[in-house]
Amino acid sequence: MNLSRTYFISILGYFMAFFLLYIFEDYFSLQFQWLGLKHFVLLDFASALLKCGLTILGMKLCFYFIEIKKITLGIVSILLCFIIILYLNTELMWFFKWNYYISSNFRSTISVEDFSEVFFPFGIGAGIEIVFEYLKQLKIRQALILEKTKAELNFLKGQLSPHFLFNTINTIFWLIVKDPKNAQDLLLTLSDMLRYQLYECEQDFVPLKKEVDYLNHLIKIQNFRKRENVKVDVIINFENDNYQIPPLLFLPLVENALKYVSQREDEENFIYVNLQQNGNSCVFKIRNSTDDSVIQLSDDKKYSGIGLSNIKKRLNLLYGDNFEFSTYQLNNIYHASVKI
């Protein structure tokens, strides 16, 4: 049984339990039997729906505020919800129950009995919501762990593949004779890349500066191997070195651009990388010239690398709906962007 179905059955059982409890208490009370079963069925149905329904809505609103880091608003919303339920239930009981039995001259304000009558279903409902919210977050964390494991395996096989290492080592070997200083520098760069990917990417999030350094290392290595008629422009601005992002998130886009950039003799071949981080927002854009006039964006076959779908899946798991990811081609220029 999946979590959504279990949740639905639990909420239905929660409502029915209090609905039947109220009918039992009212109908078997000699004090109110004269009002009739139909009257109590409607009244108790409305009372149970009011308490249970508003409790669930209030808890969901509270979790929403907590999710967007507004904990104070979350606490205020749940307290306000309880007060609203208490007031509405007191009014409901007065007009459709106590009003038939007690004169309006003797009507009292909200009593301890009214408070306890609302607090019990409110507490049960809040408990149900807390349990299922915990299970939901646990399920998301498990999915993240699984996705992270798959991503790490794909990165190890795809990003630092034997082919990549072979070409880089060949470049270093060629530079040892022609330019020993650059060969030494390139070897240190490769070492830093391996260290970062194998050890520091074990975390779910890494500082933006480390990710930027890794991308710069990749571009630096590729610059030794690419043809001279490919122009690479990199513009990176960030105000917070410790801004946290998922490791290797932008790497497939950069490598795809480096791999599939056009190699025309009569036109400019270029790769443009732009990363801007301000406050809680980070925007990554990359575009490159292409040789093909049409790319099937629905499949993204040529530009898949380890998979654009994998990038989107990771973003969905980590950010929910709070991200933007797009790819398209216009006038032989391939564009990709990520905003988180």
N, C-alpha and C positions, 0 to 999 in steps of 0.2 A: 504494500500500500504506500503510495507516494505521500509526501509531506502535505501537499495542498489538500488532498482528499481527507487525510487524517485531521487537518485543521478544520475543514468544513464540518466533519462529523462531530468534532469536539465542541465547536461553537453551537451547533444544533442541539447537542446533548445538554450543554450549559443552559441554553434558553429553555428547553423543554423541562429540565429539572426544576427550575424556579417557577415556571408557569404551573406545573402540576403541584408543587409545594404550596403555592398561594391558593389554588383552588381547594386543596385539602384543608388548609387552615381556615378558610372563609366558609366553605360549605358545611363543614362539620362543627362550626361554631354556632351554638344555639342562638347567640346574640344577633346573628345576621341572616339566619336561614330564610326569614320572611322576604328577603329581597329577591330570592329565586336563583336557580342555577345559571340561567342564561345571562343574568346581570353580572354574576361573578366571573363567568367564563370570559366575557368581553373586558371586564375591568382588570382581571388578573393577566389576561393576554397583553393588554395595553401597558400594565405596570412592568411585566417581565420584559417586554420589548423595549420600553423606555430605559430601564436600568441596564439590561444586557447590551442593547444596541449602542447606547451612548458611551458605555464603558469601553467597548471595542473601538469605537471611533476616537474616543479620547486617547486611548493608548497608542493607536496608530499615529495620531497627531504628535504625541509625545516622542515616539521613536523617530518621526520625521525630523523634528527639531534637533534631536540628539545626533542624528546622522549628519546634519549640516553644521554640527559643532555649536549649536545654540542651546546648551544644556539648561540655562535659566528659563528660556521660553518653554522648554519641554516640561520642566517642573511646574511652571505657572499654568500651562495648558491642562495638565492632569488635575491640578487642584481646582481650577475653574470648572472643569468637566464634572468633578464630584459635586461642587456647589450647585451647578445647574441641574444635575440629576436629583439632588436632594430637594431643591425648590419645586421642580416640576412634579416629582412624585408626591410631595406633600399636597400640592394643589389638586392633583388627580384624585388622591384618596379623600380629600375633603369634599369635593364636589360630587363624587360618585359613590361615596361610602359613608363617611362620618356625617355628612350633611343631612342624611336621612334619619340620623339617630340623635345628634346633638344640636342644640340651638346655636345659631350663628353668634349669639351673645357670649357663648362659652368657648368660642373657637380660640385655640392657643397658637402660639408661634411654633416654630420647628422644635420638636422635643428630642430628648435622648433616644426615645423609642423610634422616632423617624430617622434619626442618624444611624442607629444600629440596623434598621431595616434596609437602608441603602448600602451601608458599609460592607455587609456580608456579600451580596452579589457583586459589588464593585471590586472587592478584594479577590474573589474567585476569578472574575473576568480578567483582572489585571494579571493575576498569576498565570492564566492560560496564555495570554498574549506574551508575557515575558518568556515562558517556556518555549513557545513556538518561534519567537524572535531569536532566542539563543540557538535553537535547532537550525533556523534559517542561516544565521551567521556561521554556524559550524559547517553546514553544507557548503557554503560559499568558500570558507577557508580550505575545506578538503578539495574542492574543485580547483582552487588556486594552487595548492600543493601539487596536484596531479598535472595541471597545466604547466606549472613551472618545471616540473621534472621532464615533461615531454619537450618543452622549449629548450631546456639545457642540453638534452640529448641531440636535438636537431641542430642547435648552435654548434655543439662540439663536432658533429658530423659534417655540417654544411658550411659554417663560417670559417673554422680553422681546419678545413679538410686537408688531407695529404696533398691534394693538388695545389691548394693555396700555399702550404708550407714549402712544397717542392719548388714552385715558381719564385717564392721569396728567397729561399736559400740559394737558388740559381743566380738571382739578382745580386745577392750578397757576394757570392763566389766571383761573379764577373767584376764587381766593384773592388774586391780585394786587390786585384791587379791594377785596375784603372784608377781607382780613387779609394785608397785604404781608409782615409778618415770618414768618408761617407759610409763605407761598408761597416765600420765599427758603430757608427751612429744608427744605422739601419738595424743592426743586430740587437742593439740595446732597445730600440723601439719595439721590435718583435717580442723581445723578452718581457717588456712591460705589458704588451697586449695579452700574452699568454698568462702572465701572473694575474692580471685583472679578471680575465674571463674564468680562469680555473678556480680562483680563490675568493675574490671579492663579490662575484655575482651570485653567491649563495644566498644573499639576502633578497627579500621581496622588493626592496627599494634601495637605491644607492644615491649618493650626492650627485647633483647635476654636473659639477665640475669634473668628476671622475669619468662620467659618461662622455663628456665633451672631449676630454683628453684621449679617450679610447678612439673616438671617431677621428680625431686629428691624426692619431697614429696610423689608422687605416688609410686615410687619404694620403699621408706622407709616403707610406709604402707603395701605394698605387702610383704615386707621382713618379717614382723611379722606373716604373714599368710601362706607363702609358706613352702614347705617341705625343710628340711635342705640339701637335695642332689641336689638342684638347685643353681648353681653358677651364680651370677649376676656381671658383670664387666661393669663399666661406665667410659668412658674416654671423658672428655669435655674440650676443649680448645677454648677460644675466646679472641680476642684482643680488642674488643669494646663492653663494657657492654650495650651500648645504640643502638647497631645494631638492626634494626627494622625487625620483622618477623610477619606473621599473627598469632594471638593467637590460641593456642591449635592445631597447624598444625601437630605436630609430635605425639600428644597424642594417636590417634587411633592405631598407629603402636606400641607404647610402651605397651599399654594395651593389644593389641592382643598377643604380645610376652609373656607378663606375664600370660595371660589366657591360651594360648595354648602350652606353653613350655612342653617338654616331661617330663615324670615322671618314667623313667626307673630305675631299681635297679642295673643293671649290667653295665651301661654305664653312661658317664658324661652327665648331663643335664645342659644346660647353656643358658644365655642370654647375648649378647654382644652389648653394646650401645656406639656409637662413634659420637661425634659432634665436627666439626672443623669449625671455622669462621676466615677467613683472608680477610682483605680488604673488597671488595664488594661481597664476595662469602661466602656461608654457606652450609656445607655438613653434612647431617645427615644419619647415617647408623645404622641399627640394624639387628641382626641375632639371631636365637634361634634354639635349637635342637627340633626335632619333633618326634612324634611316627609313623606318617604315611609315607609310602614310596612314595606316589603320591598325589599331590594336583592339582586340576583343576584350574590352574592360570587364565584361561580365565574368569571364574566365580568368583574366589576368595571367594567362599561361606564361607569356614571355617574361613578365615581371614578377613572377611568383616568388623566386628565390626559395627561402624556407617557408614562404607563404604569407601573402597579404592577409589571408583569412586568419592566420595565426596571430597577427598583430591585432586585428579587430577583436578576436576572441579574448586575448589578454586584456585589452582595454575594457571590454564588457565586464569581465570578471572583477577588475580592479576599480573601475570608476562607474559602473552601472550605465546610466544614460548621460553622465556628465563628461562627455568627450565628443570630439568631432574628428572623423577620419574620412578622407576622400582621395580618390585617384582619377585622373582623366587625361586625355591627350587632346591637344589643340595645335594645329599648324605644325605638326611634326615635333612638338615639344611635350614631353611627358611630365605631368605634375602630380605630386603627392604631398599631402599635408596631414599633420596630427596636431590637435589642440586639446590640452588637458588642464 
